[in-house]
């Protein structure tokens, strides 16, 4: 299954990219993040785990990110959320006339295929919420 959400942010490209790259910013911007552990980060490759609050309790995911500065951040979750067989994705960054565009795409497989539409709708909602939180942070911070 594939989903995509996008947003325009009135901020320069480097600042926008760095907000998505830096997990410390994630912890400030997203109120559902309980904890991020970074195991490896060389500026391009990141290995991490992230624990988030969900309606049924805490969920921990583990994964790798491949970061191309000011262009894209690709994601592969080696431990996806409960009920997911696979979760991969990407944030794609573009810039034009004072506006950074961020697209978030996700590809996933579920253990229970009958739940695809419900999960797709929920995941789209999480992506829209997160993109809006980053937009608010970037447009209101110095």
LINHUFEN-V137044 format. One record per residue. RES is the residue in three letters. NEAR is the number of other C-alpha atoms within 8 Angstrom. Layout:
res:RES near:NEAR
res:RES near:NEAR
This chain:
res:UNK near:7
res:UNK near:7
res:UNK near:9
res:UNK near:9
res:UNK near:10
res:UNK near:10
res:UNK near:10
res:UNK near:9
res:UNK near:12
res:UNK near:10
res:UNK near:11
res:UNK near:10
res:UNK near:12
res:UNK near:8
res:UNK near:9
res:UNK near:12
res:UNK near:12
res:UNK near:9
res:UNK near:12
res:UNK near:10
res:UNK near:8
res:UNK near:8
res:UNK near:9
res:UNK near:6
res:UNK near:9
res:UNK near:11
res:UNK near:12
res:UNK near:7
res:UNK near:9
res:UNK near:9
res:UNK near:7
res:UNK near:7
res:UNK near:12
res:UNK near:10
res:UNK near:8
res:UNK near:11
res:UNK near:7
res:UNK near:9
res:UNK near:8
res:UNK near:8
res:UNK near:9
res:UNK near:6
res:UNK near:6
res:UNK near:10
res:UNK near:11
res:UNK near:14
res:UNK near:12
res:UNK near:12
res:UNK near:12
res:UNK near:12
res:UNK near:12
res:UNK near:11
res:UNK near:10
res:UNK near:8
res:UNK near:4
res:UNK near:4
res:UNK near:6
res:UNK near:8
res:UNK near:10
res:UNK near:10
res:UNK near:12
res:UNK near:12
res:UNK near:13
res:UNK near:12
res:UNK near:12
res:UNK near:10
res:UNK near:12
res:UNK near:8
res:UNK near:9
res:UNK near:10
res:UNK near:9
res:UNK near:11
res:UNK near:13
res:UNK near:11
res:UNK near:11
res:UNK near:10
res:UNK near:12
res:UNK near:9
res:UNK near:8
res:UNK near:12
res:UNK near:8
res:UNK near:5
res:UNK near:7
res:UNK near:11
res:UNK near:9
res:UNK near:11
res:UNK near:12
res:UNK near:11
res:UNK near:11
res:UNK near:12
res:UNK near:11
res:UNK near:11
res:UNK near:13
res:UNK near:10
res:UNK near:10
res:UNK near:6
res:UNK near:4
res:UNK near:8
res:UNK near:12
res:UNK near:15
res:UNK near:12
res:UNK near:13
res:UNK near:12
res:UNK near:12
res:UNK near:11
res:UNK near:11
res:UNK near:11
res:UNK near:11
res:UNK near:10
res:UNK near:11
res:UNK near:7
res:UNK near:7
res:UNK near:7
res:UNK near:5
res:UNK near:8
res:UNK near:10
res:UNK near:7
res:UNK near:7
res:UNK near:8
res:UNK near:10
res:UNK near:8
res:UNK near:8
res:UNK near:8
res:UNK near:11
res:UNK near:8
res:UNK near:8
res:UNK near:10
res:UNK near:10
res:UNK near:8
res:UNK near:9
res:UNK near:11
res:UNK near:9
res:UNK near:10
res:UNK near:11
res:UNK near:12
res:UNK near:8
res:UNK near:9
res:UNK near:14
res:UNK near:9
res:UNK near:6
res:UNK near:5
res:UNK near:3
